[in-house]
Amino acid sequence: MTTVVPERPSSGQTVSAPWLVGLALSLAGESSDEDAAVKQLVAEAGESHRALEGAYGRAVALVAEYPDDPQVRATLDLLARALHRMLRNGEARA
């Protein structure tokens, strides 16, 4: 199965929550190393914990819509871990 990674916003643009959800869905579908996936999500979000919070909220809505989908649940887990790592390490700015 080929995983499609969403195109990154052009330079100078803030990474958006929907884009981070797309990236997390893609990473969850790859069954790649979870720690590497979390690090990539944190790096892509930059210092914007709000973008990660928004992505997490969208993933919660996806789980409500598709409660039996393991990839959606894995996406939520990745985003939760990324947000936790960002806040724990003090990498976030308002």
C-alpha positions as CSV (number, residue, x, y, z in Angstrom):
1,M,0.0,0.0,0.0
2,T,1.3,3.4,-0.9
3,T,0.9,6.1,1.6
4,V,0.2,9.6,0.3
5,V,1.8,12.4,2.4
6,P,0.0,15.7,2.2
7,E,1.9,18.5,0.5
8,R,3.5,20.8,3.1
9,P,2.3,24.5,3.1
10,S,4.6,26.8,1.3
11,S,7.4,28.4,3.3
12,G,6.3,31.4,5.3
13,Q,2.9,29.9,6.0
14,T,1.9,28.6,9.4
15,V,1.3,24.9,9.4
16,S,-2.4,24.3,9.9
17,A,-4.3,21.9,12.1
18,P,-6.0,20.1,9.1
19,W,-2.6,19.6,7.5
20,L,-1.2,18.1,10.7
21,V,-4.1,15.7,10.8
22,G,-3.4,14.6,7.3
23,L,0.2,14.1,8.1
24,A,-0.6,12.1,11.3
25,L,-3.1,10.0,9.3
26,S,-0.3,9.3,6.8
27,L,2.3,8.5,9.4
28,A,-0.2,6.2,11.3
29,G,-0.9,4.4,8.0
30,E,2.8,3.7,7.4
31,S,3.2,1.7,10.6
32,S,6.5,3.5,11.0
33,D,8.4,4.0,14.2
34,E,6.0,5.9,16.5
35,D,8.7,7.9,18.2
36,A,10.0,9.1,14.8
37,A,6.4,10.0,13.8
38,V,5.8,12.0,17.0
39,K,9.1,13.8,16.5
40,Q,8.1,14.6,12.9
41,L,4.8,16.0,14.0
42,V,6.4,18.2,16.7
43,A,9.0,19.4,14.2
44,E,6.3,20.2,11.6
45,A,4.2,22.1,14.1
46,G,7.2,24.2,14.9
47,E,6.5,26.1,18.1
48,S,2.7,26.2,17.5
49,H,1.1,24.1,20.2
50,R,-2.2,25.6,19.0
51,A,-1.9,23.9,15.6
52,L,-1.3,20.6,17.4
53,E,-4.3,21.2,19.7
54,G,-6.5,21.9,16.7
55,A,-5.2,18.8,15.0
56,Y,-6.0,16.8,18.1
57,G,-9.5,18.2,18.3
58,R,-10.1,17.2,14.7
59,A,-8.8,13.7,15.4
60,V,-11.2,13.4,18.3
61,A,-14.0,14.2,15.9
62,L,-12.7,11.6,13.5
63,V,-12.7,9.0,16.3
64,A,-16.3,9.9,17.0
65,E,-17.2,9.4,13.4
66,Y,-15.1,6.3,12.8
67,P,-14.8,4.6,16.2
68,D,-13.8,1.2,14.9
69,D,-11.0,2.4,12.5
70,P,-7.6,1.5,13.9
71,Q,-5.8,4.1,11.8
72,V,-8.0,6.9,13.1
73,R,-7.3,5.8,16.7
74,A,-3.5,5.5,15.9
75,T,-3.7,9.1,14.5
76,L,-5.3,10.4,17.7
77,D,-2.6,8.6,19.8
78,L,0.2,10.1,17.7
79,L,-1.2,13.6,18.0
80,A,-1.8,13.2,21.7
81,R,1.8,12.1,22.2
82,A,3.1,14.9,20.0
83,L,1.2,17.5,21.9
84,H,2.3,16.0,25.2
85,R,5.9,16.0,24.1
86,M,5.8,19.6,22.9
87,L,4.2,20.9,26.2
88,R,6.4,18.7,28.4
89,N,9.6,19.8,26.7
90,G,8.6,23.5,26.8
91,E,8.8,23.7,23.0
92,A,5.5,25.4,22.7
93,R,4.7,29.1,22.4
94,A,1.2,30.7,22.5
